Amino acid sequence: MPDALKMSQAELIDHAGLDSAVYLRIYIVGNLSFLSKDLVVSNIDKLSISNVIPHSEKWILNRLWVKFLHSPIIMPFKVTSWGKKEVVVRNIPPAPGHTISETVDQFFQTNHPDHYIGHQAVHNANKFAKLVKQRERVQNWLDYDQLKSERRPDKRPTRKKGFIGLFGERVDSIDFYQQSLIELDKRIASEHQKIIKDGKAIMPVAFVTFDSRWGAAVCAQTQQTKNPTHWLTDWAPEPHDVYWKNLAIPFVYLSIRRLIISVSVFALVFFYMIPIAFVQSLANLEGLEKVFPFLRPLIEWKVIKSFLQGFLPGLALKVFLYILPTVLMVMSKVEGYLSRSSLERRTAAKYYYFMLVNVFLGSIITGTAFEQLHSFLYQAPTQVPRTIGVSIPMKATFFITYIMVDGWAGVASEILRLKPLVIYHLKNMFIVKTERDREKAMRPESIALPVNLPKLQLYFLLGLVYAVVTPVILPFILVFFAFAFLVYRHQIINVYHQKYESAGAFWPHVHRRIIASLLISQLLLLGLLSTKKASNSTTVLIVLPVLTIWFHKYCKSRFEPAFRKYPLEEAMAKDKLERASEPNLNVKAYLSDAYLHPIFWSFKDDVEMGELFRGEKKLKLVVKLDQTSRRRRSSPSSEESEEERGTDGRDRRGRRNKKRRIDDEEDVMMITWQKVTAVMRMRGRMSSDPTTRRPLTEEDCMRRHCPASLRELLVREEDEGVVPPATCIVSDGVMSFTLDVAEELQLPQKNSAKPV
């Protein structure tokens, strides 16, 4: 923990990304917002507005001062935009006699001739992805059965041919899975050819690459044609942030989908208690006996009867609340957003609305959400703040308990991480069969933004509302924000691994809801003071909502463009700096396949190590490694010790390298070069901007991220005539080097003896 606190802001951004740094800044804003209050009394009744007599001008002046003091503290947090050179284009109109790819190429060569360098067409690979995942499952079962067979050679594993191995004829498992793999390979090859050759498989979406940030900014932030619904351009999310399944959704369906989901979210928020009540009706004993008559003798037992009566209703509520974020995420995916960050932001927004209605308003006003909606619809709008304001002071104790149970306990469970530990051991006991399964079970998580952001925004709302009503709640909120900041800073540095980088794109949504919470607290305070017969003294409060709205509009116009647009002046300055520092950077080669569908890379986990040139002929070297062997070979633990680097180690390595074995494959291809220039792109570690990910260094490429097989290829081997790189230039995750090859190299190629 002390080491985590010592890390500077710049180091934190380099280590964990800008999203993580902005997420931690929310906790800092919470501490600054609620730290300026002092408590000078001890009795909880004295700390509440309930004990204030009507016409108490002293208290009213004090509350007005606190409210005016608090309002300017909610300051915006500006994040500098990070320049990119990729733009996503949607709703590309079809051109008769031309493919989508040809249409895109012709359009941008005509309208952006000076900066356009290429594009990546998007294929509808959803069916192909299902086949590949099915093949991975079959391969996993085959590996598991082969391990069992190696441990007990006298007994071959068997299974049934029918549905999930429960029905049908019993056959040899290894033979069954091997035959299944052959059939799946044929189907995958057929589907792959269909995707490549069938023009209908190409979606009217493309990722367009420019040679400069200035050219990309002009394209992304302007209307391309007279028809505003065609050639829609926007900044492309980073490759890890793209949600590829939604790229196949036609653009014309998006508005209909989002309208349907909006209505569904409204119904879910206000009628969520209906399915819970239905399940709880089954949870009582009479409901169970009606649905499951065969359980009647068991239910009549006294111990089981008392257990079911006290446990099942609460369990039903907990299960529904537990699956709610998953349900909301599915609804967000149906809306058709292109990036994972957008999906998480939309899910967080839906979850916040649910908590606002069912936790905040639902706790203040008794009754179900439907009754609350009914009471709001059938009363004057001016009475709504008064109705809620009367109930606010009476619920302070409940929300203090809620913060302790949900907030404090949540922070403790976060640092303990008992839930991931239990889940890992359960997976290890019942699911893990191979090393590949174990790696998946141990895969690091990322911050659960769809769940954590709404909770933080709810605590902001509680603090702002009760700061002038029952300020005793503030120490509990302060303790939460302080300890949560320490814990999540430690987790972000040492535990979590962010799956994508959006450059803090969620901060405008957080800021907007903090402003909304401030407005809600001001309106409720107006209604509350009206019950104290202080209407003449509280007229000055009317200016607060006006000033808050003005402040929000100022922040929106001044700071939000930093998250939405990229200034041409800054783009040109960065382009000039890049050309001066890296004059030989090949942007086209660097980004040529950055937006290739990941399923094409996951098939047999191919890792493209570079592009090789010999004269005018361009060759591509592909080293195929499975995930387990690549991680094992590239990990520091797999490096040779100092003793192994001695004479005996060189002899062993020389004998091993005579065959140039990278995997246990029999097919070997022969390639001869005299002078080769190679460019290596580190897939999965590559970044187009140093502010979002630390750029790779030569040591990173050669020691940590480079698979051991390639390192062996670059090691000096006098008997095979391979020398180390004569030149090595590292820039933004790209390592360029030169090799002198005096004789033939033997490199493995899976499942094929043909040259790559």
C-alpha positions in Angstrom: 0.0 0.0 0.0 2.8 2.6 0.8 4.4 1.9 -2.6 1.1 2.4 -4.3 0.7 5.8 -2.7 4.2 6.9 -3.7 3.5 6.4 -7.4 3.0 9.8 -9.2 0.1 10.6 -11.4 2.2 10.4 -14.6 3.6 7.0 -13.5 0.1 5.8 -12.7 -1.1 6.8 -16.2 1.8 5.0 -17.8 1.3 1.9 -15.7 -2.5 1.5 -15.7 -3.9 3.9 -18.3 -5.9 7.1 -18.2 -9.2 5.4 -17.4 -7.8 4.1 -14.1 -6.4 7.5 -13.2 -9.7 9.3 -13.9 -11.6 6.7 -11.9 -9.4 7.3 -8.9 -9.9 11.1 -9.3 -13.6 10.5 -8.6 -12.7 9.5 -5.0 -10.5 12.6 -4.7 -13.5 14.8 -5.8 -15.6 13.1 -3.2 -13.2 13.8 -0.4 -12.8 17.4 -1.4 -16.5 17.9 -1.7 -17.4 16.6 1.8 -14.3 17.4 3.8 -15.1 21.0 4.4 -17.9 20.4 6.8 -17.5 20.5 10.6 -19.7 18.8 13.2 -20.0 20.4 16.6 -22.8 18.5 18.3 -23.2 14.8 19.2 -26.8 13.8 19.5 -28.2 12.6 16.2 -31.5 14.4 16.8 -29.6 17.6 17.1 -27.8 16.9 13.9 -31.1 16.6 12.0 -33.5 19.2 10.7 -36.3 17.4 12.5 -35.6 19.3 15.8 -35.7 22.7 14.1 -38.6 24.9 15.1 -40.5 26.9 12.5 -39.1 30.4 11.8 -35.6 29.5 13.0 -33.7 32.2 11.1 -30.3 31.2 12.6 -30.5 27.7 11.3 -31.8 28.8 8.0 -28.9 31.2 7.5 -26.5 28.5 8.4 -27.9 26.1 5.9 -27.9 28.7 3.2 -24.2 29.4 3.8 -23.3 25.7 3.7 -25.2 25.3 0.4 -23.5 28.3 -1.2 -20.1 27.1 0.1 -20.6 23.6 -1.3 -21.8 24.4 -4.8 -18.5 25.7 -6.3 -16.5 22.7 -5.0 -17.8 20.4 -7.8 -15.2 21.3 -10.3 -14.6 19.7 -13.7 -11.8 17.4 -14.4 -10.3 18.0 -17.8 -8.6 15.2 -19.7 -6.4 16.0 -22.7 -7.6 14.2 -25.8 -5.1 11.7 -27.2 -4.6 12.0 -30.9 -5.3 9.0 -33.2 -5.0 8.3 -36.9 -7.9 5.9 -37.3 -11.5 6.8 -38.1 -14.5 4.5 -38.1 -17.0 5.0 -41.1 -20.5 3.7 -40.9 -23.5 3.4 -43.2 -21.4 3.2 -46.3 -23.8 3.4 -49.3 -23.5 0.5 -51.8 -22.1 1.3 -55.3 -23.3 -0.8 -58.2 -20.5 -3.0 -59.6 -18.1 -2.3 -56.7 -17.5 -3.9 -53.4 -17.6 -2.1 -50.1 -13.8 -2.1 -49.9 -13.5 -0.6 -53.4 -16.1 2.0 -52.6 -14.3 3.1 -49.5 -11.0 3.3 -51.3 -12.4 5.3 -54.1 -14.3 7.7 -51.8 -11.4 8.6 -49.6 -8.9 8.8 -52.4 -11.2 11.4 -54.0 -12.1 13.4 -50.9 -9.0 12.9 -48.7 -6.2 12.3 -51.3 -3.4 13.9 -49.3 -3.7 11.9 -46.0 -5.6 8.7 -46.7 -3.3 5.7 -46.7 -5.7 2.7 -46.3 -8.6 1.0 -44.6 -9.7 -2.2 -43.0 -13.0 -3.6 -44.2 -15.2 -5.2 -41.5 -16.4 -8.8 -42.2 -19.5 -10.3 -40.5 -17.5 -13.0 -38.7 -20.1 -13.8 -36.0 -20.8 -17.3 -37.3 -17.1 -17.9 -37.9 -16.4 -16.8 -34.3 -18.9 -19.4 -32.9 -17.2 -22.1 -34.9 -13.7 -21.1 -33.6 -14.9 -21.0 -30.0 -16.6 -24.4 -30.5 -13.3 -25.7 -31.9 -11.5 -24.4 -28.8 -13.8 -26.2 -26.5 -13.4 -29.5 -28.4 -9.6 -29.0 -28.5 -9.7 -28.4 -24.7 -11.6 -31.7 -24.1 -9.2 -33.5 -26.4 -6.2 -32.2 -24.4 -7.9 -33.2 -21.2 -8.6 -36.7 -22.4 -5.1 -37.1 -23.7 -3.7 -36.1 -20.3 -5.9 -38.7 -18.7 -4.7 -41.3 -21.2 -1.0 -40.5 -20.5 -1.6 -40.9 -16.8 -3.4 -44.2 -17.2 -2.3 -45.8 -20.6 -4.2 -49.0 -19.8 -7.6 -47.2 -19.7 -8.8 -45.1 -22.6 -11.4 -42.4 -21.8 -14.9 -42.8 -23.2 -18.0 -40.7 -23.7 -21.4 -40.9 -25.2 -22.0 -39.4 -28.7 -25.3 -37.8 -27.9 -26.3 -34.5 -26.3 -23.5 -33.2 -24.0 -22.3 -36.7 -23.6 -25.4 -38.0 -21.8 -27.1 -40.0 -24.6 -26.2 -42.2 -27.5 -23.5 -44.8 -28.2 -20.4 -44.9 -26.0 -17.2 -44.3 -28.0 -13.6 -43.6 -27.4 -13.3 -39.9 -26.4 -9.9 -39.2 -28.0 -11.1 -40.6 -31.4 -14.4 -38.8 -31.0 -12.8 -35.4 -30.4 -10.2 -35.9 -33.1 -12.9 -36.6 -35.6 -14.9 -33.6 -34.4 -11.8 -31.4 -34.9 -11.5 -32.6 -38.5 -15.1 -31.8 -39.2 -14.9 -28.4 -37.5 -11.7 -27.6 -39.4 -13.6 -28.2 -42.6 -16.5 -26.0 -41.6 -14.2 -23.3 -40.4 -12.2 -23.3 -43.6 -15.5 -23.2 -45.6 -16.8 -20.3 -43.5 -13.5 -18.5 -43.8 -13.6 -18.8 -47.6 -17.2 -17.6 -47.6 -16.3 -14.5 -45.6 -13.4 -13.7 -47.9 -15.2 -14.3 -51.2 -18.8 -13.4 -50.5 -19.3 -9.6 -50.9 -22.3 -9.8 -48.7 -20.1 -10.8 -45.7 -18.5 -7.3 -45.8 -20.4 -4.9 -43.7 -21.0 -1.2 -44.6 -18.4 -0.3 -41.9 -14.7 0.3 -42.3 -11.8 1.5 -40.2 -9.9 4.2 -42.2 -6.2 5.0 -41.5 -4.6 8.4 -42.2 -1.0 9.3 -42.2 -1.5 12.2 -39.8 -3.6 13.2 -36.8 -4.6 16.3 -38.7 -6.1 14.4 -41.6 -8.0 12.0 -39.2 -9.4 14.9 -37.2 -10.7 16.6 -40.3 -12.4 13.4 -41.4 -13.8 12.4 -38.0 -15.2 15.8 -37.1 -16.9 16.9 -40.4 -19.9 15.8 -42.5 -18.7 13.9 -45.5 -21.6 14.1 -48.0 -24.8 16.1 -48.6 -26.8 13.2 -47.2 -26.1 13.4 -43.4 -27.1 9.7 -43.0 -24.3 8.4 -45.3 -20.6 8.1 -44.6 -20.9 8.7 -40.9 -17.5 9.2 -39.4 -16.3 9.2 -35.9 -13.1 8.5 -33.9 -12.4 4.8 -33.9 -12.1 3.2 -30.5 -8.9 1.4 -29.8 -8.7 -2.2 -31.1 -9.2 -3.7 -27.7 -12.3 -1.5 -27.1 -14.2 -2.5 -30.3 -17.2 -4.7 -29.7 -17.1 -6.6 -33.0 -20.5 -8.2 -32.8 -22.4 -4.9 -33.0 -20.6 -3.9 -36.2 -22.9 -6.3 -38.0 -26.1 -4.4 -37.0 -27.5 -2.3 -39.9 -27.4 1.4 -39.1 -31.1 1.9 -39.9 -32.1 -0.5 -37.0 -30.2 1.4 -34.3 -32.9 4.0 -33.7 -35.6 1.4 -33.4 -33.5 -0.7 -31.1 -32.6 2.2 -28.8 -36.3 3.3 -28.6 -37.4 -0.2 -27.6 -34.6 -0.4 -25.0 -35.5 3.0 -23.5 -39.1 1.9 -23.0 -37.8 -1.4 -21.5 -35.5 0.4 -19.1 -38.3 2.6 -17.9 -40.5 -0.4 -17.3 -37.6 -2.2 -15.6 -36.9 0.7 -13.3 -40.4 1.3 -12.2 -41.8 -2.2 -12.3 -38.8 -4.2 -11.1 -40.6 -5.2 -7.9 -43.2 -7.2 -9.9 -40.9 -10.1 -10.9 -39.3 -10.0 -7.4 -42.8 -10.3 -5.8 -43.6 -13.2 -8.2 -40.5 -15.1 -7.2 -41.0 -14.3 -3.5 -44.6 -15.7 -3.8 -43.0 -18.9 -5.0 -40.5 -18.7 -2.2 -43.1 -19.0 0.5 -44.2 -22.5 1.4 -47.7 -22.4 -0.1 -46.3 -21.3 -3.4 -43.7 -24.1 -3.4 -46.3 -26.7 -2.6 -48.5 -25.6 -5.4 -45.7 -25.6 -8.0 -43.8 -28.6 -6.7 -46.3 -31.0 -5.0 -43.7 -33.7 -4.6 -41.8 -31.4 -2.1 -44.7 -31.4 0.4 -43.3 -34.1 2.7 -39.9 -32.4 2.8 -41.4 -28.9 3.4 -43.4 -30.2 6.4 -40.2 -30.8 8.4 -40.0 -28.2 11.1 -36.3 -27.3 10.6 -36.6 -27.0 6.8 -39.9 -25.1 7.1 -38.4 -22.4 9.3 -35.3 -22.2 7.2 -37.2 -21.7 4.0 -39.5 -19.1 5.5 -36.7 -17.0 6.7 -34.2 -17.5 3.8 -35.9 -17.9 0.5 -37.6 -14.4 0.2 -34.3 -12.6 0.9 -32.4 -14.9 -1.4 -34.9 -14.2 -4.2 -34.4 -10.4 -3.8 -30.6 -10.8 -3.7 -30.5 -13.0 -6.8 -32.5 -10.5 -8.8 -30.3 -7.6 -7.7 -27.2 -9.6 -8.5 -28.2 -10.4 -12.1 -29.5 -6.8 -12.7 -26.1 -5.4 -14.0 -25.9 -8.4 -16.4 -29.4 -7.8 -17.6 -28.7 -4.1 -18.2 -25.5 -5.0 -20.1 -27.4 -7.2 -22.4 -29.9 -4.4 -23.0 -27.0 -2.0 -23.8 -25.6 -4.5 -26.3 -28.9 -4.7 -28.1 -28.8 -0.9 -28.5 -25.8 -1.5 -30.9 -22.9 0.6 -29.5 -19.6 -0.1 -31.2 -17.2 0.0 -28.2 -17.0 -1.8 -24.9 -16.5 1.5 -23.1 -19.8 2.9 -24.6 -21.6 -0.3 -23.5 -20.2 0.0 -19.9 -21.2 3.7 -19.8 -24.7 3.0 -21.0 -25.0 0.1 -18.5 -23.8 2.4 -15.7 -26.4 5.0 -16.6 -29.2 2.5 -16.5 -28.0 1.1 -13.2 -27.9 4.6 -11.7 -31.5 5.4 -12.8 -32.5 2.1 -11.1 -30.7 3.0 -7.9 -32.0 6.6 -7.9 -35.7 5.4 -8.1 -35.6 2.1 -6.1 -32.9 2.9 -3.5 -33.0 6.6 -3.0 -36.6 7.6 -3.7 -37.9 4.1 -2.8 -36.4 4.3 0.6 -37.6 7.9 1.3 -41.1 7.3 0.1 -42.8 4.1 1.4 -44.4 1.8 -1.1 -43.4 0.1 -4.3 -42.0 2.0 -7.3 -45.4 1.8 -9.0 -47.1 3.5 -6.0 -44.4 6.2 -6.1 -45.0 6.8 -9.8 -48.7 6.9 -9.1 -48.3 9.5 -6.3 -46.0 11.7 -8.4 -48.4 11.7 -11.4 -51.5 12.6 -9.4 -50.1 15.6 -7.5 -49.0 19.1 -8.5 -45.3 19.2 -9.6 -44.6 21.9 -7.0 -45.6 19.4 -4.3 -43.1 16.7 -5.3 -40.1 18.4 -3.5 -42.2 19.0 -0.5 -43.4 15.4 -0.4 -39.9 14.1 -0.6 -38.5 16.8 1.7 -40.7 15.8 4.5 -39.5 12.2 4.5 -35.8 12.9 4.0 -34.8 13.6 7.7 -36.5 10.4 8.9 -34.4 8.2 6.6 -31.0 9.4 7.6 -30.4 6.5 9.9 -31.3 4.0 7.2 -28.8 5.6 4.7 -26.0 5.6 7.3 -26.6 1.9 7.8 -26.7 1.5 4.0 -23.3 3.2 3.6 -21.8 1.1 6.3 -23.1 -2.2 4.9 -22.7 -1.5 1.2 -19.8 1.0 1.1 -17.6 0.1 4.0 -18.1 -3.7 3.7 -17.7 -3.4 -0.1 -14.3 -1.7 0.4 -13.2 -4.4 2.8 -14.4 -7.2 0.5 -12.5 -5.5 -2.4 -9.2 -5.7 -0.6 -9.9 -9.2 0.7 -11.1 -10.4 -2.8 -12.8 -13.4 -1.2 -15.3 -13.8 -4.0 -12.7 -14.1 -6.8 -10.7 -16.5 -4.6 -13.7 -18.7 -4.0 -14.7 -18.6 -7.7 -11.2 -19.5 -8.8 -11.1 -22.5 -6.5 -14.6 -23.6 -7.6 -13.5 -23.4 -11.2 -10.3 -25.2 -10.4 -12.3 -28.0 -8.8 -15.1 -28.4 -11.3 -14.2 -26.7 -14.6 -10.4 -26.6 -15.0 -9.2 -29.5 -17.0 -6.1 -28.2 -18.8 -3.5 -25.5 -18.4 -5.5 -23.4 -20.8 -8.5 -23.6 -18.5 -6.3 -22.6 -15.5 -5.0 -19.6 -17.3 -8.5 -18.5 -18.1 -9.5 -18.9 -14.5 -6.5 -16.9 -13.3 -7.0 -14.1 -15.9 -6.9 -10.7 -14.2 -10.1 -8.7 -14.0 -10.7 -5.0 -14.8 -12.6 -2.4 -12.8 -16.3 -3.1 -12.8 -17.3 0.4 -14.0 -21.0 -0.5 -14.7 -21.4 -1.4 -11.0 -18.9 0.9 -9.2 -19.8 4.2 -11.0 -23.5 4.2 -10.1 -22.7 3.4 -6.5 -20.3 6.3 -6.3 -22.8 8.6 -7.9 -25.4 7.5 -5.3 -23.0 8.3 -2.5 -22.5 11.8 -4.0 -26.3 12.2 -4.1 -26.7 11.1 -0.4 -23.9 13.4 0.7 -25.2 16.4 -1.2 -28.8 15.9 0.0 -28.0 15.2 3.7 -25.2 17.8 4.0 -27.7 20.4 4.9 -30.3 18.1 6.5 -28.5 15.6 8.6 -24.8 16.3 8.3 -23.9 13.4 10.6 -24.0 11.2 7.5 -20.9 13.0 6.1 -18.2 11.3 8.2 -19.5 7.9 7.0 -19.3 9.1 3.4 -15.8 10.5 4.0 -14.6 7.3 5.5 -15.9 5.4 2.5 -14.2 7.8 -0.1 -10.9 7.9 1.8 -10.5 4.1 2.2 -12.0 3.3 -1.2 -9.3 5.6 -2.8 -6.5 3.8 -1.0 -7.9 0.3 -1.8 -8.7 0.9 -5.4 -5.3 2.7 -6.0 -3.6 -0.4 -4.7 -5.9 -2.7 -6.7 -5.4 -0.8 -9.9 -1.6 -0.9 -9.6 -1.2 -4.4 -8.4 -4.3 -6.5 -9.2 -6.5 -5.1 -12.0 -5.7 -5.1 -15.7 -7.8 -2.7 -17.8 -9.1 -4.5 -20.9 -9.3 -1.3 -23.0 -8.4 2.4 -22.9 -11.0 5.1 -23.6 -9.0 8.1 -22.3 -11.4 8.8 -19.5 -14.4 9.1 -21.7 -16.8 8.3 -18.7 -15.9 11.4 -16.8 -18.4 13.7 -18.5 -21.2 11.3 -17.5 -19.9 11.3 -13.9 -19.7 15.1 -13.9 -23.2 15.4 -15.3 -24.7 13.2 -12.6 -22.9 15.1 -9.8 -24.4 18.3 -11.1 -27.8 16.5 -11.3 -27.4 15.4 -7.7 -26.6 19.0 -6.7 -29.8 20.2 -8.4 -31.8 17.5 -6.7 -30.4 18.5 -3.3 -31.2 22.1 -3.9 -34.8 21.4 -5.0 -35.4 19.1 -2.0 -34.0 21.7 0.3 -36.5 24.2 -1.0 -39.3 21.8 -0.4 -37.9 21.0 3.1 -37.6 24.6 4.1 -41.1 25.2 3.0 -42.3 22.9 5.7 -40.5 25.1 8.3 -42.5 28.2 7.4 -39.4 29.9 6.1 -40.6 30.7 2.6 -39.6 34.4 2.9 -36.1 33.5 3.9 -35.6 30.8 1.4 -36.3 32.8 -1.7 -32.6 33.4 -2.0 -32.2 29.7 -2.6 -33.9 30.0 -6.0 -30.7 31.4 -7.4 -28.8 28.3 -6.6 -30.4 26.0 -9.2 -30.0 28.8 -11.8 -26.3 29.2 -11.0 -25.8 25.4 -11.0 -27.3 25.1 -14.5 -25.2 27.9 -15.7 -22.1 26.3 -14.2 -23.0 23.0 -15.9 -23.4 24.7 -19.3 -20.1 26.5 -18.9 -18.3 23.2 -18.1 -20.0 21.5 -21.0 -18.9 24.1 -23.5 -15.4 24.6 -22.0 -14.3 21.1 -21.1 -16.5 18.5 -22.8 -15.0 19.1 -26.2 -11.7 17.7 -24.8 -13.5 14.3 -24.7 -15.4 14.6 -28.0 -13.2 16.5 -30.4 -9.5 16.9 -31.3 -8.2 20.5 -32.0 -6.6 20.8 -35.4 -3.9 23.0 -34.0 -2.9 20.4 -31.5 -3.1 17.6 -34.1 -0.8 19.5 -36.5 1.7 20.2 -33.6 1.9 16.5 -32.7 2.3 15.6 -36.4 5.2 17.9 -36.8 6.8 16.6 -33.6 6.4 13.0 -34.7 7.9 13.7 -38.2 10.9 15.4 -36.6 11.5 12.7 -34.0 10.6 9.6 -36.2 11.1 10.4 -39.8 11.2 6.8 -40.9 8.0 5.7 -39.2 5.9 3.6 -41.5 2.4 4.3 -40.3 0.7 2.1 -43.0 2.7 -1.0 -41.9 2.2 -0.1 -38.3 -1.6 0.1 -38.5 -2.3 -2.2 -41.5 -3.9 -4.9 -39.5 -4.6 -3.2 -36.1 -8.3 -3.5 -36.7 -8.4 -7.0 -38.1 -11.2 -9.0 -36.4 -9.5 -10.7 -33.4 -11.2 -14.0 -34.2 -8.9 -14.4 -37.2 -5.9 -14.1 -34.8 -7.4 -16.3 -32.1 -7.7 -19.3 -34.5 -4.8 -21.5 -33.3 -3.6 -18.3 -31.6 -1.4 -17.1 -34.5 1.1 -14.5 -33.6 2.3 -12.3 -36.5 5.9 -11.5 -35.7 6.8 -9.4 -38.7 6.9 -8.6 -42.4 10.0 -9.7 -44.4 11.2 -8.1 -47.5 13.6 -9.4 -50.1 14.0 -7.0 -53.0 10.6 -6.2 -54.5 9.0 -9.4 -53.2 7.2 -9.1 -49.9 7.0 -12.2 -47.7 5.2 -12.6 -44.4 6.6 -14.6 -41.5 4.0 -16.1 -39.2 5.1 -17.9 -36.1 2.3 -20.0 -34.6 2.3 -20.6 -30.9 -0.5 -21.6 -28.6 -1.2 -19.3 -25.7 0.2 -21.6 -23.1 3.6 -22.2 -24.7 3.9 -18.5 -25.7 3.4 -17.3 -22.2 5.6 -20.0 -20.7 8.4 -19.3 -23.1 8.2 -15.6 -22.8 8.0 -15.5 -19.0 11.1 -14.5 -17.0 10.9 -17.9 -15.2 11.5 -19.7 -18.5 14.7 -17.8 -19.2 18.0 -19.7 -18.9 20.0 -19.1 -15.7 23.5 -17.8 -15.8 24.8 -21.4 -15.3 22.7 -22.5 -18.3 24.3 -19.8 -20.4 27.7 -21.5 -20.1 29.3 -23.9 -22.4 26.9 -26.7 -21.6 24.0 -24.4 -22.1 25.2 -23.2 -25.5 25.7 -26.9 -26.6 22.2 -27.8 -25.5 20.8 -24.7 -27.2 22.8 -25.4 -30.3 21.5 -29.0 -30.6 18.0 -27.8 -29.9 18.2 -25.0 -32.5 19.6 -27.2 -35.3 16.0 -28.3 -35.9 14.6 -24.8 -35.2 11.8 -26.3 -33.2 9.2 -23.8 -32.0 6.5 -26.2 -31.3 6.2 -30.0 -31.5 5.5 -29.9 -35.2 6.8 -32.2 -37.9 6.4 -29.9 -41.0 9.4 -27.6 -41.5 9.8 -25.0 -44.3 13.1 -23.8 -45.7 13.7 -20.1 -46.4 16.9 -18.4 -47.6 17.6 -14.7 -47.4 20.8 -12.7 -47.8 19.8 -9.4 -46.2 16.4 -9.1 -44.5 14.7 -6.1 -43.0 12.0 -6.9 -40.5 9.4 -4.9 -38.7 7.8 -6.4 -35.6 4.5 -5.3 -34.2 3.8 -6.4 -30.7 0.1 -7.4 -30.9 -1.8 -6.8 -27.7 0.8 -4.3 -26.4 0.8 -1.9 -29.3 -0.5 1.7 -28.7 -0.9 4.6 -31.1 -0.3 7.2 -28.4 2.2 7.1 -25.4 -0.3 8.9 -23.1 -2.6 5.9 -23.0 0.0 3.1 -22.8 3.7 3.2 -22.1 5.5 2.8 -25.4 7.6 -0.4 -25.7 11.3 -0.2 -25.3 14.0 -2.3 -26.9 14.3 -4.3 -23.7 10.5 -4.9 -23.6 10.5 -6.3 -27.2 13.6 -8.4 -26.7 13.1 -9.7 -23.2 9.5 -9.6 -22.1 7.0 -9.4 -24.9 9.0 -11.2 -27.6 8.3 -15.0 -27.5 11.3 -17.2 -26.7 11.2 -18.7 -30.2 11.9 -15.3 -31.8 14.6 -14.5 -29.3 16.3 -17.8 -30.2 16.2 -16.7 -33.8 18.0 -13.5 -33.0 20.7 -15.0 -30.8 24.1 -15.3 -32.2 24.5 -18.8 -33.6 27.9 -19.1 -35.3 27.2 -22.6 -36.5 24.1 -21.4 -38.4 25.3 -18.1 -39.5 22.7 -15.9 -37.7 23.9 -12.7 -36.2 22.2 -10.3 -33.8 20.3 -7.3 -35.2 22.7 -4.8 -36.8 20.2 -2.0 -36.2 17.3 -1.8 -33.8 14.8 1.2 -33.7 11.9 1.1 -31.3 9.1 3.6 -31.7 5.6 3.4 -30.3 5.6 -0.4 -29.9 7.3 -1.1 -33.3 10.8 -2.6 -33.4 12.6 -2.4 -36.7 15.8 -4.4 -37.1 18.1 -5.9 -39.8 19.3 -9.5 -40.0 22.1 -10.9 -42.0 21.4 -14.5 -42.9 24.2 -16.5 -44.4 22.5 -19.8 -44.9 19.2 -21.5 -44.7 16.9 -21.2 -41.7 14.5 -23.9 -40.6 11.2 -22.5 -39.3 8.2 -24.6 -38.4 4.8 -24.1 -40.0 1.7 -25.8 -38.5 -0.4 -28.1 -40.6 1.3 -27.1 -43.9 4.6 -27.7 -45.6 4.0 -24.8 -48.1 6.0 -21.6 -47.7 4.2 -18.7 -46.0 
